[in-house]
Amino acid sequence: APSRFGRPAPPPQTGWERLRELWQRDELQRYPEETVSLAKAAFTAGLAGWLYGGLPAFRSARSAFIERSHGELFHNRADAVQSAHRAGLRSFIRYGWRWSWRVTVFVTIFNMVSTGLSVYRDKTTISNFAAAGGFTGALFRMNLGLQGLAGGMVFGAAFGIPAGGLLMALQSLAGESLQEKRSRERRELYERKLAEWQSRLSVTEDLGRMENNTNGGLKMD
């Protein structure tokens, strides 16, 4: 029989099965909500990091250019203003990029580890975020040796606990956590597919009985 008539597969039961499901598309070619949230968080972190590093650099470079250019000659006031803005824009791009990719990588690794732990354990706890923060902080400071590794781990855990508490508080306002929502959606989808499969199976059995009865009647005639 075609695979679409087979019994639907049950929801993933083990942690590894749930982790593999993070990178698989559903029937509508959509990625899971956790995966989409990772991409959105990475983009938001990159934008925030760029603004955090770029705006102060823009103001500082613009002020420094004005102080250095008192003795220079410009065609007019607009030319002087544009030159100052170009100097600030160069610093905005340079320092904004430096902060942007660092913040993006930090937030992406933190979210991937915390989401992976939550999906694997099938529950969201503060310990997941603390472990994710400690791992990310240690990874960023491991080039400074054992002392830097320990300091990065402590800093990351200290960052992960309040960040995780805030995320859990926001999820509690919605009435259920992301993992609870995901588990409920898996269960409801499986139950719906199972009901459809049983309905198709009963129709197939009825058609089979009707065909047998028809063949039996023809043989008797």
N, C-alpha and C positions, 0 to 999 in steps of 0.2 A: 504494500500500500504506500502511496506517496507520504512523505514525511509530514506534510501538513495535516494528515489524518491521524498521526500518531498521538499518543497521550502527551500533553504538554509537560515540559520539564519543570520540576518544582523550583521554588526560589533557592538561591545559593545558601548552603548550610554552613560552610566553613569560611574562615577568614580569607583564605587565598582565593576562593571563588568570588567573594564579594570584591576583593581588590581587582581581580581581572575584569569584573563587570564595570569598573570605573572607566575603562578605555574602550568599551564596546557600545555601539549605537543600538538604539531600540528599533522597533519596526518602522518608525517614522524617521529613521536616520538622525535621531537626536542623541546627543551625549547626555549622560546623567547630570543631574543638577549640581552635584559636587564638583564635577569636572568643569562645568561652565563657570561655577563660582571661583575656581582657581584661576581661570583666564581673566575674569573680571577683576579679581583682587590684584593680579599682576599688573594689569593696565592701570588701575587706580594708584597702586603703589609707585609705578614709574612716573605718572603725572605728578603725584604729590612730591616725590623726591626731586623732580626737575624744578618745580616751583620753589621748594625749600632751599635748594642750592643755587638756583639761577637768579631769583629776585634779589637777595642780598648782594650777589656778585654784580648784578646789573647796576644797582644803586652805587656800590662802592667804586666800580670802574668809571661810571659817569662822573661822580664827584672828583675822582683822581684826574680824569681827563680835563675837567674844567680848571682844576688847580694848576695843572701843568701847562695849560695853553693860554695863560694870561698874556704872554709876549708874542703869540702867534697872530698872524693876520688871516682874516677870513673875508670872503667876498661880501657877505652880509650876515645878518643875525640868523637867518634860516640855515645858512651853511654851517655856522658854528653849532647850532642845535642839532643838526643832522649828524655832524661829526661826533658829538658827545653821545648821541643815541647809538651810533654804530659801534663805538667803543664799548658801551654798556651791553649791546646785543651780543657782541663777540664773547664777552665774559658770561653772559646769561647762557649761551649755548655750551660753552666749554665747561663751566662748573655745574650747570644744570645736568649735563650728561653724566658727569662723574658721580653725582648723587643719585641720579635716576637709576642707572643700572645696578648700583649697589643696593639701593632700597628694594628694587624689583627682585633681585636674586634672593635677598634676605627674606622678604615676605613670601616669595614663591616656595622656597625650601621649607619655611616654617609651616605654611598652609598644606604643602604636600605631606609632610611628616604627620602633622596633627590630623589631617583628614584620613591619611592611611591608617593611623592607629585607631581612630574612631570607627572606620569601616571594618577593619580587621576584628576589633573587639565588639563591634556592633553596639557601641554605646559611647556617649560623649561625656568626658569627665575632665576635671581640671588637670589631672595628671597627664593626660594626653598633650595638652598645651604646654605644660611645664617641660615635659620630655622633648617636645618639638623645639621649644625655645632654647633649651640647653644644648641640644644637638646642633642647631643652627649657629648659636653663638660660639660654640667650640670649633665648628668648621671654619668660621670666619677668622678666628684668632689662633688657629693651630700653627701658623707660620711664626708665631712669637715664642714657641717652645712650650714646655709643660706648664709654666706659670700663666702664659697667655691662654693656653687651652682651658685651664681651670677657671680663669677669670671670665673668659667668654662663655663658659658653661653656666656660671653663676649669673652673669648678666642676662643671658638668654632665658634662663628659667625665671628670673625676676621680671622679664618682659612678658613671657608667655602666660604667667599666672593671671595678671590683671587683664591681658588681652583675651584670654580664654574665658575669664569670668564675664567680661563684657559681651562676648559673643553668645555665651550661654544665657545671659540675661535677656538679650534681644530675641533669642529663639524661644525663651519661655513666654515672652509676650505674645507670640504667635500660637501658643497652646501646646506645641510639641516641638521637639528638637528635629534637626535635619535627618538624623539617623532614624528616629521614630517615624517621621514622615516617609522616609525611603522604605522602611520595613513595611509600613501599612500599604504603600503603593504596590510593593512587590506582592504582598499577600492578596490584595484585591485583584491585581492583574492575573495572578495564578488561578484564583477562584473563578474569575470570569472566563478564562481560557478553558478551565476544566469543565465548567457548565456548558460551554459551546461544544467542546469535544464530546461530552456525554449526549448532548442533543443530536449531533451529527451521527453518533454511533447508534442511537436508538432509531433514527430515520433509516440508516443503512440496514439495520436488522429487520425493520418492517418491510423495506423493499425486497430484501432477500426472501422473507416468508411469502410475500405476495408472488414473487417470481416462481418459487417452488410450488405454490398452490396452482399457479397458472399452468406450469409444465405438467403437473400431475393431472390436471383436468384435460389437457390436450391428449395425454397418453391414454386416458380412459376412453375418450371419443374415438 
